[in-house]
Amino acid sequence: MTRTASKIRFSAKLFRPAPTAKADSWIFLTLPKNASAKLPSRGMTTVEGTINGFHFRATLEPDGQKSHWLKVNRTMREAAGADAGDVVTLEIAPSGEEPEPRVPADLRKALAAAPKARALWSDITLIARRDWIHWIVSAKQPETRARRIKNACAMLAAGKRRVCCFDRSGFYSKSLSSPEAAI
């Protein structure tokens, strides 16, 4: 756990996402607003902590309601001894360092074909890279995603270090939100 940041303690209910192909492999929880308010950002935030005593490191996603949600994968769920419908106890703190974001294959291919864009990509911060990736993957249509990748490469090649007008919290654009819970 990060020593400089104070620990945030709370309890939350686990939910199963609305039906998907892999609905049984993960569950999620939404942080209480008062816990989320103690985090350094309304956008994606990497935290370290425990869930029912099991240590984890994960990136919280914005829920579009000025809070965050956490994807609880099978490993975390089993180690915590919990499942959808259970209430778990968490203790988290912002991580001291941000992990390198996973670059989607289509963006990685486009950057490889655009040397100027790739050069700037290597020079921008991890958070800036994460914002570019999030802007691209938040597209709902494949055509929009392809257009955003093309535009991202052009903007990076032109020296633009940050994606413009991208609401990291999802509150204003609603492009980011927590999954819908299965009923």
C-alpha positions in Angstrom: 0.0 0.0 0.0 1.1 3.6 -0.6 2.5 5.0 2.6 1.9 8.7 1.8 -1.8 8.4 1.0 -4.3 7.6 3.7 -6.3 4.4 3.4 -9.9 4.6 2.4 -12.1 2.0 4.1 -15.6 1.0 3.0 -18.0 -1.8 2.3 -19.8 -2.4 -1.0 -22.1 -4.9 -2.5 -20.9 -7.1 -5.4 -23.0 -7.2 -8.6 -22.9 -9.4 -11.6 -23.0 -7.5 -14.9 -26.0 -7.7 -17.2 -25.8 -10.8 -19.4 -22.7 -11.1 -21.5 -20.7 -14.0 -23.0 -18.4 -14.0 -19.9 -20.8 -12.9 -17.3 -19.8 -15.5 -14.8 -16.1 -14.7 -14.9 -16.2 -11.3 -13.2 -18.4 -9.1 -10.9 -18.1 -5.5 -10.0 -18.8 -3.0 -7.2 -19.4 0.7 -7.2 -17.5 2.8 -4.6 -19.6 4.8 -2.2 -19.5 8.5 -3.2 -17.7 9.5 0.0 -15.0 6.9 -0.6 -14.5 7.9 -4.2 -14.3 11.6 -3.2 -11.1 10.8 -1.3 -9.3 9.7 -4.5 -7.1 12.1 -6.4 -9.1 11.9 -9.7 -12.6 11.5 -11.0 -11.1 9.6 -13.9 -9.3 6.3 -13.9 -7.2 5.8 -10.8 -4.9 2.9 -9.9 -5.2 1.7 -6.3 -3.7 -0.9 -4.1 -5.6 -2.5 -1.3 -7.5 -5.4 0.1 -10.9 -6.9 -0.5 -11.9 -9.1 2.4 -8.2 -9.2 3.4 -7.0 -10.3 -0.1 -4.3 -7.9 -1.5 -4.9 -6.5 -5.0 -3.8 -3.8 -7.4 -6.3 -2.5 -9.9 -7.5 0.5 -11.9 -10.8 2.0 -10.8 -12.9 3.2 -13.7 -15.2 6.3 -13.6 -18.8 5.5 -13.3 -20.2 8.6 -15.0 -21.8 9.7 -11.7 -18.7 11.3 -10.1 -17.7 8.1 -8.5 -15.8 4.9 -9.5 -16.4 1.2 -10.0 -14.1 -1.8 -9.7 -14.0 -4.9 -11.8 -13.6 -7.9 -9.5 -12.1 -10.7 -11.6 -12.4 -14.4 -10.7 -9.1 -14.5 -8.9 -10.1 -11.6 -6.6 -13.6 -13.0 -6.1 -12.4 -16.4 -5.1 -9.6 -15.1 -2.8 -12.1 -12.8 -1.2 -14.5 -15.7 -0.7 -17.4 -13.6 -2.1 -19.8 -13.6 -5.0 -22.5 -11.4 -6.5 -24.9 -10.2 -3.9 -22.3 -10.3 -1.1 -21.1 -7.3 0.8 -17.3 -7.0 0.9 -14.9 -4.9 2.9 -12.3 -2.9 1.1 -9.3 -0.9 2.2 -7.6 1.0 -0.7 -5.1 3.8 -1.3 -3.9 5.4 -4.6 -1.0 3.5 -6.0 2.4 5.3 -5.9 2.9 4.6 -9.6 0.6 4.2 -12.6 1.1 1.0 -14.6 1.8 1.1 -18.4 -1.6 0.9 -20.1 -2.3 -2.0 -22.4 -2.3 -0.6 -26.0 -5.1 -2.3 -28.1 -3.8 -4.2 -31.1 -5.4 -1.8 -33.6 -3.9 1.3 -32.1 -0.5 -0.5 -31.7 -0.6 -1.3 -35.4 -1.5 2.2 -36.4 1.3 3.7 -34.2 3.8 1.3 -35.8 2.8 2.7 -39.2 3.1 6.3 -38.1 6.7 7.1 -36.9 6.0 10.7 -35.8 3.0 9.6 -33.8 4.9 6.7 -32.3 7.7 9.0 -31.3 5.4 11.4 -29.4 3.5 8.4 -27.9 6.8 7.2 -26.4 7.4 10.7 -24.9 4.0 11.5 -23.3 3.0 10.5 -19.8 1.3 7.3 -18.8 -1.8 9.1 -17.9 -1.9 10.9 -21.3 -1.5 7.5 -23.0 -4.3 6.1 -20.9 -6.5 9.0 -21.9 -5.9 8.4 -25.6 -6.6 4.7 -25.2 -9.7 5.4 -23.2 -11.0 7.9 -25.8 -10.5 5.3 -28.5 -12.0 2.3 -26.7 -15.0 4.3 -25.5 -16.3 4.5 -29.1 -19.5 2.5 -29.4 -19.3 1.9 -33.2 -16.3 0.2 -35.0 -16.3 3.0 -37.5 -16.0 5.6 -34.8 -13.2 3.6 -33.2 -11.3 3.4 -36.5 -11.8 7.1 -37.1 -10.5 7.9 -33.6 -7.4 5.8 -34.2 -6.7 7.6 -37.4 -7.3 11.0 -35.8 -5.2 10.1 -32.8 -2.2 9.3 -35.0 -2.7 12.5 -36.9 -2.9 14.6 -33.8 0.1 12.9 -32.1 2.1 13.3 -35.3 1.2 17.0 -35.2 2.6 17.2 -31.6 -0.7 17.1 -29.7 0.1 15.5 -26.3 -3.4 15.3 -24.9 -6.7 14.2 -26.4 -8.9 17.3 -26.5 -12.3 17.7 -24.9 -12.3 14.2 -23.4 -14.2 14.0 -20.1 -12.1 11.6 -18.0 -14.9 11.2 -15.4 -17.7 10.4 -17.9 -20.0 12.7 -16.1 -20.5 15.2 -18.9 -20.2 13.0 -22.0 -21.6 9.8 -20.5 -19.0 7.9 -22.5 -17.8 6.2 -19.4 -20.0 4.4 -17.0 -20.2 1.4 -14.7 -21.7 -1.8 -16.1 -25.4 -2.4 -15.6 -26.1 -4.9 -12.9 -28.1 -8.0 -13.7 -31.4 -8.1 -12.0 
